[in-house]
Amino acid sequence: MEKGIRVGLIGEAITTVTSDLTAITMGSGSVSVYATPAMIALMEAAAISALDPHLPESDTSVGIEIHVQHLSATPVGEQITAMAEITHIDGKRVKFELRAWDEREIIGQGTHTRFIIDADEFTERLTGKKDKEY
């Protein structure tokens, strides 16, 4: 198993809501509030920060599943904090519990699964897929 990966590890990611991260700009809605896709990306960044520092240099992780509820709207200018905790490890499959808060309340929660991969092998497969004629 990879060095030091264990249930209970926690990662965090923080951002400030800018106009680039709103639903209007991202195309996920018609109001100028923090976009769900931006929240999901921040949650994934938190998961990466919990997992990737414990992987060998040749490995990385990719997200393969996410289930998220966006519970509350956040206006431009507020800070968002996302947290991801490793809750289950099954070989190369790592599951996380996710949460996100703005400066007032919890705004999102869910679960996420990442898969540990060899970065070079992944790149080779991807290049082969790109070069393949259909």
N, C-alpha and C positions, 0 to 999 in steps of 0.2 A: 504494500500500500504506500501511497505517497507520504512524504515526511510530515508528520505533525497534524495531518487532517483529522479532526475529531468532532463529534457532536458537541454543540455548545459554542463553537467559534462564532464570533460576531464581527461583521463588517459594517462600515458606515460610509455614506456618501452625502454630501451637502451641496446645495445650489441655492441661488437666489432667482426668483421668478423674474424673467425679463420678457419683453415683447416677443422675442424669438421662441419662447417656451409656452406661448399661449395657444389655446385651442383654435383661435382664428388663424394664426400664422401657420400652425402645423396641419391645418385642414381637418381637424377632428371635431370641430364645433363652430358655433357662430358668436361666441362671447370671448371677451378678453380676460380669461382666467387660465390658471395653470392647466396645461393639457394632460389628458390621461396618458398619451404616448410618452410624454416627457417624464411623468411620474414613474412609468414602467421602466424607462431607461435608467433613471436614478436608482430604482430598486435593484435592477440588474447590476449596476455599478457597485452597490453595497455588497451584493453577493460575491462579485468578483474580488472585492477587497478582503472578504473573509477567506476565500479559497485560494486564489492564485499565488499569494506569497508563500504558500506551503507546498507548491508544486515544484518538481524538478524543472530546470531551465528548459528542457526539451518539450515540456507539456504546457498546455493551456486548457481553458474550459470554454464550452459553448452552451448557450441557453437552449434547452429543448422543450420546455413547457413552462407556462406561467398562467396563474389564475389570480386575478386581482379585482378588488372592488375599489372604486374611487368614491369615497364617502362624503367629501366636502370640497367646495370650491375655494381656491386661494387666489387673491389678487396679485397683480404685478407688484414687485418690490419686497414681498415677504420671502423669508428664508425657508427652505424645505430641507428636512433631514430624513434620510431613509436608512433603515437598519435591516440587515439580513442575518439570521441565525441558522447555522447548520443544524438540522433536526434529524437527519437520517443519511446514512452512507451505505450504498449497496454496490460494491465493486467500484466502478468508475462513475456511477450515478450518485449525485449529491443533491439532497433536498434541503430547501430553506423555508423558513417562516419569514414573511416580509411585513414591514410596517413603514409608514411615512407620516410625518407631522409637519404642519406649518407652525407659525409662531403662537398659535392659539389652541390647536386641537389635532387629533389624529385625522388624516385625510385619506389614507389608503391602507389596505391590508391584503394579504394573500399568501400564495405559496409559489415556489419556483423550483425548477429542477435544472441542474447543469450537468454536463457530461464531460469528463476529463479525456482529452485527446492528445496525441502526439502532434505537435504543430507542423512538423515537416511532412508527415504522412498525410495530414489533412490538406495541406497546400498542394501536394502532388495529386491527390484525388480530385481536388477542385480544378487544377490545371487540366487534368485529363478530361474532366467533364466539359470544360470550356472548349477544348480542342475537338471534342467528339461531334461528328455530324449526325444529325437526326433525320 
